[in-house]
Amino acid sequence: MRKEIVGALLDPKQYNKNHRPLNRWTGQAASNNSRNHQNMDFTVNIYLRMIWEDARLAYSASNPNASVSLHSMKDKIWMPDIFFRNAKQVENHADPVPNILVKLRPTGRIYFSQLCSYEP
């Protein structure tokens, strides 16, 4: 069932990931720091979490709390452009696999979570 839903929603004739959805989005981050006193540097490890709605991805489901995992197809949906201002280095954790969670709800609401590190 997941393949049918995702295949129909992400059909290139119907969905263009380059067009931004009209709805607003929100984000938050939880952090953990490590310091290098000798170099006066520090690294911040964060869970970057974002929520947005893309009405083009809405689908019907008998359970309104159902969700479909899209982490393997995240390159096929619109994603907010995120950057860390004045960061020396940003690293997305991918050992042994990418540390990303992408869930789609029937309303078109997308939940995104990723672990990353950066040096400001």
C-alpha positions as CSV (number, residue, x, y, z in Angstrom):
1,M,0.0,0.0,0.0
2,R,2.9,2.4,0.8
3,K,4.3,2.1,-2.7
4,E,1.0,2.8,-4.3
5,I,0.4,5.9,-2.1
6,V,3.9,7.3,-2.6
7,G,4.0,6.4,-6.3
8,A,0.8,8.2,-7.0
9,L,1.7,11.3,-4.9
10,L,5.2,11.7,-6.3
11,D,4.2,11.2,-10.0
12,P,6.3,13.8,-11.9
13,K,3.2,14.8,-13.9
14,Q,1.4,15.8,-10.8
15,Y,4.1,16.9,-8.3
16,N,7.1,19.2,-8.9
17,K,9.5,19.3,-5.9
18,N,10.9,22.6,-7.1
19,H,7.6,24.4,-6.4
20,R,7.4,25.5,-2.7
21,P,4.1,24.7,-1.0
22,L,2.0,27.6,0.1
23,N,1.8,26.7,3.7
24,R,4.2,27.9,6.4
25,W,6.7,25.6,8.2
26,T,8.3,25.5,11.6
27,G,11.5,24.1,13.0
28,Q,13.3,23.5,16.2
29,A,16.7,22.1,17.3
30,A,17.9,20.3,20.4
31,S,21.6,20.6,21.0
32,N,24.6,19.1,22.8
33,N,28.0,20.9,22.7
34,S,31.6,19.8,22.9
35,R,34.5,22.2,23.4
36,N,38.1,22.3,22.4
37,H,39.7,24.8,24.9
38,Q,43.1,24.7,23.2
39,N,41.8,25.9,19.8
40,M,38.9,27.9,21.3
41,D,36.5,26.0,19.1
42,F,33.4,24.0,19.8
43,T,31.1,21.7,18.0
44,V,27.3,21.6,18.3
45,N,25.4,18.3,17.7
46,I,21.8,19.0,17.0
47,Y,18.6,17.2,16.1
48,L,17.1,19.4,13.5
49,R,13.4,19.0,13.4
50,M,11.0,20.6,10.9
51,I,7.3,20.4,10.2
52,W,5.5,21.7,7.1
53,E,2.5,21.0,5.1
54,D,2.3,20.3,1.4
55,A,-1.3,19.9,0.3
56,R,-0.2,18.3,-2.9
57,L,0.9,15.3,-0.8
58,A,-2.4,14.8,1.0
59,Y,-4.0,11.4,0.7
60,S,-7.0,9.6,2.1
61,A,-6.6,7.1,4.9
62,S,-9.0,5.4,7.2
63,N,-6.8,6.3,10.2
64,P,-6.1,10.1,10.4
65,N,-3.0,9.4,12.5
66,A,-1.5,7.1,9.9
67,S,1.8,8.0,8.4
68,V,4.0,7.0,5.5
69,S,7.8,6.9,5.7
70,L,9.5,9.0,3.0
71,H,13.1,8.9,4.2
72,S,14.2,6.9,1.1
73,M,12.4,9.4,-1.1
74,K,13.3,12.7,0.5
75,D,15.1,13.8,-2.7
76,K,11.8,13.7,-4.5
77,I,9.8,16.1,-2.3
78,W,10.2,19.8,-1.6
79,M,12.5,20.5,1.3
80,P,13.2,23.8,3.0
81,D,16.7,25.2,2.3
82,I,18.5,25.2,5.6
83,F,21.9,26.8,6.3
84,F,23.9,27.5,9.4
85,R,25.1,31.1,9.3
86,N,28.8,31.6,9.7
87,A,29.4,27.9,10.2
88,K,33.0,26.6,9.6
89,Q,31.8,23.1,9.0
90,V,28.4,21.3,8.9
91,E,28.2,17.5,8.9
92,N,25.2,15.3,8.4
93,H,25.5,12.1,10.3
94,A,25.4,9.1,8.0
95,D,27.3,6.3,9.8
96,P,26.4,3.5,9.1
97,V,23.2,4.9,7.4
98,P,21.9,8.5,7.0
99,N,20.3,9.6,10.3
100,I,17.1,11.0,8.8
101,L,13.4,10.5,9.5
102,V,10.7,11.8,7.1
103,K,7.1,11.0,7.8
104,L,4.0,12.0,5.8
105,R,0.5,12.3,7.3
106,P,-2.7,12.0,5.4
107,T,-3.2,15.8,5.6
108,G,0.0,16.4,3.8
109,R,1.9,17.4,6.9
110,I,5.6,16.3,6.8
111,Y,7.7,15.6,9.8
112,F,11.5,15.8,9.2
113,S,14.2,15.0,11.8
114,Q,18.0,14.8,11.2
115,L,21.1,14.6,13.4
116,C,23.9,16.9,12.3
117,S,26.9,18.7,13.8
118,Y,28.3,22.1,13.0
119,E,31.2,24.3,14.1
120,P,30.2,27.9,14.4
